């Protein structure tokens, strides 16, 4: 019997972890699991230790305020791993916590497998040396990450992007546009989705600018993708204009029925592209935060959206900082609402999907992990 201990500290890690568990079970029918994650992983019938809800501390101040809880979680996790005696520990992203635990696990001679690389190519490249020391094998989901690690003489496996599978699976059970509109009291006008992020700071900075174009496009309805952690009341002040609505915690059904989207950078840009929805990327933070980010990243990164980063060229327009204005937004939205603009972007999205490796990322990862464990066991005996 093989015993796996998995640590995912965020909602995306919970999704990828659940799909990974499903595939490992197919290849290793005697597998047992103990994990840190969320509801999706628990649905796979495995044993939850801690929910990611209790682990999410964002920003410097919040981390300082919760330092005792964080240190307590680290201590508990180390003890729990030693009690469970797993054949391998699988880490999913969540680097601040996971790299500390990986160091401990490696010292205790338990195989360490890491799925979804920390974004060391953007900042904290110094972490690569630590990863090389404490991670037996890294499984990356962005094609350029393989070449990035190669520069540091570290061989990683590119397994494809698990979001492709997750979205394909979602589409099989997605509701129709008519059912979606009826559920949320929307009319028949084409939908422009607004994805302003989930944190108060980013919503309050970007959403008013996104909404500034509403009156210029009265033939469309604008629907805000509300974050799961926010109530309808939170969005009420943004709903003053007539054809603006909010849908909380149902972003995939919203994207599946949308005609176009205005999207904050991050994974949401990739999700929007995989749903084949033409988009404009909107990014604005405080001048201070932006300057700090620019200093940390330097000239290494040409783009901020995953879509453009993956293909290495501008597929989607990025309106960053001072460029995110009502005039520029109206112009770029006009481009993606035109027939030619839409067709060009959707064609480029196919290139993106091919570059990401197509479907099967979770199976590829499970398969590669089991092979790696066999090799590690052979080399250690």
N, C-alpha and C positions, 0 to 999 in steps of 0.2 A: 504493500500500500504506500502511495506517495502522498506526502503531506506538504501543502503549500500555505504559506503565510503571505497575505497580500495587503499592501498599504496604499490606499487612495485617499487623498484629503480634500477632494473637491467634487462637484457634481459631474464634471466631464470625466474625471477618473472613475467615478462610480459607473458611468455608462460603458466606458472602455473595459473596466474590470469585469462587469457582468458578461459582456460578449466574450471576453477572454476565458472566463470560467467555463462558459458553455462549450467552447471549443476544446479546452483541456480535457473536460469530462468525456468528450467523444474519443479522444486519443488515449486517455488514461482512465479507464472505467473504475479503477479503485481509488481515484484521487479523493482526498479530503481537504477541506479549506477552512482557514480561520482568517478573518479579514477586518480591516478598518475601511469603511466606505459608506454606502448608503442603501436606499430601498431597492434599487435595481439589482445590486449584488446579492442582497438578502433574498430576493425573489428566486435566485438560483438554488435556494435550499442550503445555503452555507452559513457558517457561524459568525455573526457580527460581534465584534469586540467594542468598537466605538463608531458612532455616526459622524460623518464629516461636518454636520451642523455644529458639533461641539469643538471643531478644530479650526474654524475659519476666522483667523485674526489678520485683518488687512491693515497695512500701513504701520509706520514706525511707532507712533504713539500707542496704537492699540496693542501692538506686540509688547511694548514696555509695560503697559497696564496689566497685561495678562501673563506676565513672565512666569509667575509661580505655577499657573495652570499648564503652560507649555512645558516647563521643566518637569512637572509631575507626569505629564503625558509621555514624555521621552523616557523617563525612568520606568513607568508602568509598561510601556511597549517593550523595552529591553527585557524586563523580567518575564513578560508574557511569552515572548519568542523563545526564551530559554526553557520555560515550562512546557511549551508545545512541542519543541524539538522538531522543527520542520526540515524537510529535505531541501527546501529552497525558500528564500524570501523574494517576493516580486514587488518591486517598487513602481508606482505609477505616478509620474510627474512629481508635484508637491516637493520641490527640492530642499527648501529650508529645513524641513523635518526629516525627509527621507535620506538625505545624504549623511546626516548625523547617525541615523539608525544603521545605514549601510556600513559605515565605518565599524560600528560595534559588531554587527553580524559577521562581517569579513574577519574581524579579529577572532571571532569564535568559530571560524572555519566552516561556516554555513554558506552554500552558494548564493550569490547575490545577482539577481536579474533585474534590469531596469527597463521599463516600458514607457515610452513618451519622454524624450530627453528634455531636461530643463533648457531654457532658451539661452544657453551659454554663448551661442553665436552672436547674440545681441549685446549682452553684458555679462559681467563676471566670468570672463574667459579663464580666469585663474582657477575656476571650479573644475576645469578639464583635468588638471593634474590630480585632484582628489578623486574624481570619477575613475581615472585610470588605475588608481591604487586600490579602490574599495569595491568597484563594480566588475564582476566577472564578465558580464556581457550586457551591452546596451542595445536596445531595439528601438530604432528611430522611425518616425512617421512622416518626416518631411524629406524629400529626395536630396536636397542640398546638404543635409546634416551629415551624410556619409562622407562627402568630400571635406566638410569642415573638420570632422574628427580625424580624417586621414592626415591632415596637416600636423596633427599632434601625435602621429604614429599610433593611433588607436583604432582598431578595426571594429566597426559596429555593423549591425544588420538593418538594412532598410526593409520594412515589412509592409509598406503601404499605409494609407490613412484610414483609420477605423470609422471616421465619420461617413465615408462613402457607403459602407455597409449599414451603419445606423440609419442613414436617411433612406436607403433602399427599403429597409425593414419597415420604417415608419410609413412610407408611401403605400405599402400594402394594406395598412389599416387606417389610412387617413380618411377624414370625412370629405364629402363633396363640397364644392364652393357654395352651392345653394344651402346645404345643411349648416355650413360654417356661418353664413350670413344670417340665417334664421336664428341660430343659437345666440348670436351676439347683437341682434337687432340692427344689422347693416342693410344697406340698399343694394341695388344691382350695379352701381357704378364700379369701374375697375378700382382695385385697391393699391394704394401706395403705402407700403409698410415703413414704419419708423422704428429703428432699433437703436435707442439712445444709451444702451448699457444698463447696469443694475445699481451702481452706486450713486447716492444723492448728488455728489459733486459733479459726476460726468453728465447725469441727466439734466441738472439745472444749468449746466454750461452749454450743452448742445441742443437739447430739445427745443428751446425757444427759437434758435436759428433754423432748425429743421421746419418748424411750424410757420416760419415767416413767409414761405412760398404757397401756403394753403389757398389763399384767395386768388392766386394766379392760375390755379388748376381746379376750377370748380366742377369740371366734368369727372373728377376723380374723388374718391373718399380716402382720407388718411387715417391709418389705424396704428396706434402706438403699441408696440410689443411690451407689455408690462412685465416687470421682473417678478419671479415667484415671491420674493421677500417684500413686495410692495402691495399696498391695498389700492382699491379703486379710488378711495378718498385722496390718496397721495397724488394721483394724476389729475384730480378734479380741476385744479387751477389752470392746467394746460388745455382743457377741453372747451374753452370759451368759443372757439370758432365752430360754425355749424357742421361742417363735414369732417370733424375729427372725433375719433372714438378710441377706446382703449380695450385691449384684450390681455388679461393677466394670465401668465403661465400657460400659454398655448402658442408659442412662437412658431413651432414647426407647421401647425395647421394654418397659421397666418401666412408664412412664407409659401406654403403649398398652393395658396389661392391668390397670391399677390402678382401684380403686373410689373411693379418696380419697387425699389427700396432705397432708403437713405440709412446708412449703417455706420455705427461707431466701429473703429478698428478692433481687431482681435479675431477670435474663432468665428464670430458672427459673420464676418466677411466671407469666410470659406463656406459656412453653412448656406448663406444666401446664394453663393455661386453654384453649389451642388444642387440646390433647388431650381437652378437655371433662371433666377430672377435678376434682371439687370439692376445695377446698383451704383450709387455714388457713396464713397467713403468720407465720413465727416469726423474730423478729430480736432478737439480743442481742449487744452488744459490751462492752468495758470501759467503765466509767462515764466515764473520761477521754476516750476516743475518741468516745463518744456526745455528750458535752458540746461537744467541738470541732466535730463534724459539725453539731450544732444551731446553733452560733454562725455557722458558714460558710453554712449554708443559710437560717437565719433563719426567717421566716414564709412564705417563697415557696412551699414545698412542703408540701402537706397530707398526702400519703401517701408510703409508701416502696416500695410494690409497683407495678410497671409496669401491672398490671391496673387498679388504682384510678386511677393517674395518667392513663392514656389516656382512660378514660370520665369522669373528673372526679367520681366518687362512690365510696362504699365498696361494692364488689361482694363482695370477699373480706375476711374479718376479719383485721386486722393485730394481732398480739400483740407489742408492742415493749417491750424492756427489762424493767421490773418487772412488766409485765402478762403476760410469758411465764412462767406458772407451771403446775404440774400441774393445779390446779383449773380454771383458765381454758381450758387446752388440752383437758381432758376435756369441758368444757361445749361448746366450739366444735366439737370433733370430733363430738360427739353431734348437733349441729345439721346438719352436712353429711352425716351418715350417715342422717338421717331422710329419708323419701321426699319430703316437702315442701321441706326445705332443699336437697336435691340438685336437684330440679326447678327451683327458683328460681335457683340459681346457674348451672346449665347454660343456662337461658333468658337470663340476663344475659351469659353468655359469647358468645352470638350477637350481642348488641349490641356487645360488644368487638370481635369479628371484623369486623363491618360498619364500625365506626369506624376500624379499621386499614386499611380500603380493599380488603378481600377479596384474592383471588389476583392474581398478575401483577406483583408488585413488581420482580422482576429484569428482566423485559421492559420495564416502564415506565422503569426507570432507564437501561437501555441505550439505549432510544429517545430519551429526553430528553437523554442525554449526547451522542449523535451530532448531534442538532439544535443543542445548545449549541455544539459544536465548529464546526459550519457557520457559525453566527452570529458566533462569535469570529473565525473566519478571514476572513469578509466584512468585519468591522469593522476588522481589522488590515491589510487590503490596500487 
